[in-house]
Amino acid sequence: MNAQDSIPVSKLADRKNEVRIDVLSLIASSKVNLTYERFLNRSFSVGVSGSFANSDKVNDDFDSGNRNTIPKYEITPFVRYNLSKGNSSFYFAELFACANGGDFRQTVRLTDANNVGYYAIQKSDYSDLALGAGVGYKFYIKERLGIEFLVGFGANLIDTDKSPDILSRVGLGIGYRF
Amino acid sequence: MAGDCSNKDSEFYNDIYLTIPELVTIETHNSYAVNDVLWLNSDNFSRYLTEPNQTTQLDVLKTTNAQSFSFTYLLEKKVGTDTWELVLPGNNLIIERGNAVETDLFIAATCLYNANTEEYEFRSGIRLTQPGEYRLNFGYNSVSTTAVELRSDSFNNNLFLNINSTNTELDGSGNYNFTVSE
């Protein structure tokens, strides 16, 4: 037996899949954000996150005029590169796209049946596609439980008259690797 | 994702700003004597206003659901070179229509909606009990120096209408200057 044979092989290398929930989004903005990630090899992984939000505070701010959008959903495919080459803890960088949508409000001038003008709040939907990048750090407990910190930003590209200009992808994820 | 931000999220979206001249006027006189009254008047402006650059009138009541519009003003008396002192009119504040409330810093005026006439009504005066140089100013709680800023008293997520009402009686500093003689 040589020295190399004595190093235990990490089980993480054989566990190619991970599901994850973002607890930061859940607590901070009542947003459910679930992720599936597939580890292709030691350097690359791909995945997709889906989130749905329905926050009373955001809805109230929207109705009272303190914001003009309510982000409702986001579907975010991503590809990650392991910067540290480690298995049990490592830094990573990612590129992502984000299909996102929600409600938008604007004040418009209308004319009633008596040909008198008035201003009113008009609500409509928006949907957009953002591209962005992020960095993060991940470590595993007992080679199963993954803890992940992520910071990233993206810019919407299409319906920018209505959609938010910038999307943040910031999270504290707890995952299960299998 | 934990949040979305936008330059479109950096303001209050229930505000509307318009400029409509002479909604509040000063009933000026060529000269003033002690015990004369300086009157301010909303001229009972209608719920239907002519809006610049629009072909139809604007229904401000339908826009705001507001039963009143408010603005502030103050009267100062000259007590020295470039020194002015706030005049608190007390019992010399006369309210004929609408409402006016004296505070330690200004007078809060309210143009009240009259459903019968479909007008916002305000007329209030200050009895001038002392001779001297005075100036009336609408600049407290106000950005504009040459306009009276009226704001609808809106509730329940209705739109707030902010009307900058220019007044030709005001000088470049936003004052109406006058002298009260014995």
Chai-1 contact restraints between the chains, C-beta under 6 A:
chainA,res_idxA,chainB,res_idxB,connection_type,confidence,min_distance_angstrom,max_distance_angstrom,comment,restraint_id
A,L24,B,A2,contact,1.0,0.0,6.0,A-B,restraint_1
A,S25,B,A2,contact,1.0,0.0,6.0,A-B,restraint_2
A,A28,B,A2,contact,1.0,0.0,6.0,A-B,restraint_3
A,S51,B,M1,contact,1.0,0.0,6.0,A-B,restraint_4
A,D63,B,N157,contact,1.0,0.0,6.0,A-B,restraint_5
A,S64,B,N157,contact,1.0,0.0,6.0,A-B,restraint_6
A,G65,B,F12,contact,1.0,0.0,6.0,A-B,restraint_7
A,G65,B,Y13,contact,1.0,0.0,6.0,A-B,restraint_8
A,G65,B,N14,contact,1.0,0.0,6.0,A-B,restraint_9
A,R67,B,D9,contact,1.0,0.0,6.0,A-B,restraint_10
A,N68,B,K8,contact,1.0,0.0,6.0,A-B,restraint_11
A,N68,B,Y13,contact,1.0,0.0,6.0,A-B,restraint_12
A,P71,B,D4,contact,1.0,0.0,6.0,A-B,restraint_13
A,E74,B,M1,contact,1.0,0.0,6.0,A-B,restraint_14
A,T111,B,T56,contact,1.0,0.0,6.0,A-B,restraint_15
A,N115,B,T56,contact,1.0,0.0,6.0,A-B,restraint_16
A,V116,B,Q57,contact,1.0,0.0,6.0,A-B,restraint_17
A,V116,B,D59,contact,1.0,0.0,6.0,A-B,restraint_18
A,G117,B,T56,contact,1.0,0.0,6.0,A-B,restraint_19
A,G117,B,L58,contact,1.0,0.0,6.0,A-B,restraint_20
A,Y118,B,D59,contact,1.0,0.0,6.0,A-B,restraint_21
A,Y118,B,K62,contact,1.0,0.0,6.0,A-B,restraint_22
A,Y118,B,T63,contact,1.0,0.0,6.0,A-B,restraint_23
A,Y119,B,I16,contact,1.0,0.0,6.0,A-B,restraint_24
A,Y119,B,T63,contact,1.0,0.0,6.0,A-B,restraint_25
A,Y119,B,L159,contact,1.0,0.0,6.0,A-B,restraint_26
A,P164,B,D4,contact,1.0,0.0,6.0,A-B,restraint_27
A,P164,B,S6,contact,1.0,0.0,6.0,A-B,restraint_28
A,D165,B,S6,contact,1.0,0.0,6.0,A-B,restraint_29
A,D165,B,N7,contact,1.0,0.0,6.0,A-B,restraint_30
A,I166,B,C5,contact,1.0,0.0,6.0,A-B,restraint_31
A,L167,B,D4,contact,1.0,0.0,6.0,A-B,restraint_32
A,S168,B,A2,contact,1.0,0.0,6.0,A-B,restraint_33
A,S168,B,G3,contact,1.0,0.0,6.0,A-B,restraint_34
A,R169,B,M1,contact,1.0,0.0,6.0,A-B,restraint_35
A,V170,B,A2,contact,1.0,0.0,6.0,A-B,restraint_36
A,G171,B,A2,contact,1.0,0.0,6.0,A-B,restraint_37
